[in-house]
Amino acid sequence: MNREYHKSYSIALQRDMELLIFGHAGKPILMFPTRMARFYDYENWGIIGALADRINNGDMQIFCVDSVDSESFYNHSISPADRIKRHIQYEQYILTEVIPLMHAKSDAAQIEVAGCSMGAYHAVNLCMKHPELFNKVVGMSGRYDLTKGVGYFKDLLDGYHDENIYFNMPLQFMANLQNQNALDAIKKLEIILTIGQTDPFLTNNVEFSNLLWNKGITNQFYVWDNYAHQPRSWRQMVRLYL
């Protein structure tokens, strides 16, 4: 399997960022890591290996990016306003540095985006905000409003709310989206959401899927048995949904 390691200084984040590319051809897939995880975790957990035949056949090329969650949403040493600003810088890194790299490595016109757990939030949030850049999004075991506490998963913004937070919580901004051009672009996407039956984020996913349907946005929603919020399940999910 072709495997490329990249490290470069990010202008948007003002620090070095790393990523891994798996594959030599095929549809480009941007993969966001789980909560505070790293760019190499999907490889270590066997999730890349679960797709080895398709990667080796040139069906897909996977770009595993790094996370700055520990500097943004999970950085409780700074204010919630600064946490969301750091996330926005991370989004700019993806948009202005990672996606151009993906296009340089692939001749595909559009990109798929996916992630597990917190990575599902990143994938869905980015895709809902910039649908023209993508043709498919897969959210596995995700949470689409980080201000809603569920069990031991707390509100990551400590009750604080501002415009930046609103426009980065899909369950919030999608509910009020009226721009027809944006809605039409989102309607062109293939949207797949999947979650475990006992996952604490199940209700969050049901709400988001229903919200999309109420907007006339087709989406596929799959509920798995039990918790399914673990690499063992994700190895099966990527085979089915990517």
Secondary structure as UniProt FT lines:
FT   STRAND          3..10
FT   TURN            11..14
FT   STRAND          15..22
FT   STRAND          27..32
FT   TURN            35..36
FT   TURN            39..40
FT   HELIX           41..44
FT   TURN            45..48
FT   HELIX           49..51
FT   HELIX           52..56
FT   TURN            57..58
FT   STRAND          60..65
FT   HELIX           69..71
FT   TURN            72..74
FT   TURN            76..77
FT   HELIX           80..93
FT   HELIX           94..98
FT   HELIX           99..105
FT   STRAND          111..116
FT   HELIX           118..129
FT   HELIX           131..133
FT   STRAND          134..140
FT   TURN            146..147
FT   TURN            151..152
FT   TURN            156..159
FT   HELIX           163..166
FT   TURN            167..168
FT   HELIX           170..173
FT   HELIX           174..176
FT   HELIX           180..187
FT   STRAND          190..196
FT   TURN            197..198
FT   TURN            200..201
FT   HELIX           202..214
FT   TURN            215..216
FT   STRAND          220..224
FT   HELIX           231..241
//
